[in-house]
């Protein structure tokens, strides 16, 4: 069974930064394309960022492009989300996801494409 555990959420001021991390246990990390989604109160879960198995290909939602960076360290079985220039509308619970992919360069860009999700890390951005 695959387990995903997020860390690094919290409170930030508008314009500030936070870094989320997500560790995977139970299966070889390099077998999975990884990604982040978020769900704000009263809204549906939305895709935020995705990264291929190799780490060489990334994809971002338009709302975070240029501000957020997804990366992975296959030696540490961990994926990261660096969030800069935070805005109050970034307030949400952020979850990391894992999806099996045969192609090392494939990125999963829809929340439905992920098989496993972590429990989430809350992020609150104050104005």
C-alpha positions in Angstrom: 0.0 0.0 0.0 1.3 3.5 -0.9 1.4 6.2 1.7 1.9 9.8 1.1 2.7 12.2 3.9 2.8 16.0 3.4 4.7 18.5 5.5 5.4 22.2 5.5 2.0 23.8 5.5 1.2 26.8 7.7 0.5 30.5 7.7 2.1 33.0 5.4 1.6 36.7 4.6 0.7 37.8 1.1 3.9 38.0 -0.9 5.6 35.4 1.3 6.8 31.9 0.6 6.2 28.4 1.9 7.7 25.0 0.9 5.7 21.8 1.0 7.2 18.4 0.9 5.7 15.0 0.4 7.3 11.7 1.2 6.1 8.4 -0.3 6.4 5.0 1.3 5.4 1.5 0.2 6.4 1.5 -3.5 9.4 2.6 -5.6 9.1 6.4 -5.8 10.6 6.6 -9.3 7.7 4.5 -10.7 5.2 7.4 -10.1 4.5 10.7 -11.7 3.8 13.1 -8.8 1.7 16.2 -8.4 0.0 18.6 -6.2 -3.6 19.6 -5.9 -5.5 22.0 -3.7 -9.0 22.5 -2.3 -10.2 25.8 -1.0 -13.2 26.0 1.3 -16.4 25.5 -0.7 -14.6 24.8 -3.9 -13.6 21.7 -5.9 -10.2 20.2 -5.8 -8.0 21.7 -8.5 -4.7 20.6 -10.1 -1.8 22.8 -9.1 1.4 21.2 -10.5 2.7 17.9 -11.8 6.1 16.4 -12.5 7.2 13.4 -14.5 8.9 10.3 -13.1 12.3 11.6 -14.3 11.7 15.1 -13.0 12.5 16.5 -16.3 9.0 17.6 -17.3 6.7 19.8 -15.3 3.3 21.3 -15.7 1.4 24.1 -13.8 -2.0 25.5 -13.5 -2.2 29.0 -15.0 -3.1 30.4 -11.6 0.3 29.4 -10.1 2.6 29.5 -13.1 5.7 31.6 -12.5 5.1 31.6 -8.7 5.2 27.9 -7.8 7.9 25.3 -8.6 7.5 21.6 -8.3 10.6 19.4 -8.0 11.5 15.9 -6.8 14.4 14.0 -5.3 14.2 10.4 -6.3 17.0 9.5 -3.9 14.9 10.8 -1.0 11.5 9.6 -2.3 10.2 13.1 -1.9 8.4 15.7 -4.0 8.4 19.4 -3.2 6.3 22.4 -4.0 8.0 25.8 -3.5 5.4 28.5 -3.3 6.5 32.1 -3.8 4.6 35.4 -4.1 1.7 33.9 -2.2 -1.7 35.4 -2.5 -4.7 35.1 -0.2 -6.5 33.1 -3.0 -3.8 30.4 -2.6 -5.4 29.5 0.8 -6.4 25.9 0.6 -5.5 22.4 1.7 -2.7 21.1 -0.5 -2.4 17.4 -1.3 0.3 15.5 -3.1 -0.7 12.7 -5.5 1.0 9.8 -7.1 0.1 8.0 -10.3 1.8 5.1 -11.9 3.3 5.9 -15.3 5.2 3.8 -17.7 6.6 6.8 -19.6 9.3 8.6 -17.7 8.4 11.9 -19.3 4.7 11.8 -18.8 3.0 14.4 -16.5 -0.5 13.9 -15.0 -2.4 17.2 -15.4 -5.8 16.2 -14.0 -6.7 15.3 -10.4 -8.5 12.2 -11.7 -5.3 10.9 -13.1 -3.7 10.3 -9.7 -4.2 7.0 -7.9 -3.0 7.9 -4.4 -3.4 11.1 -2.4 -2.0 12.3 0.9 -4.1 13.7 3.7 -3.2 17.2 2.9 -1.3 20.2 4.4 -3.3 23.4 5.1 -1.9 26.6 3.8 -3.3 30.0 4.9 -2.2 33.2 3.3 -3.2 36.5 5.0 -3.5 39.8 3.3 
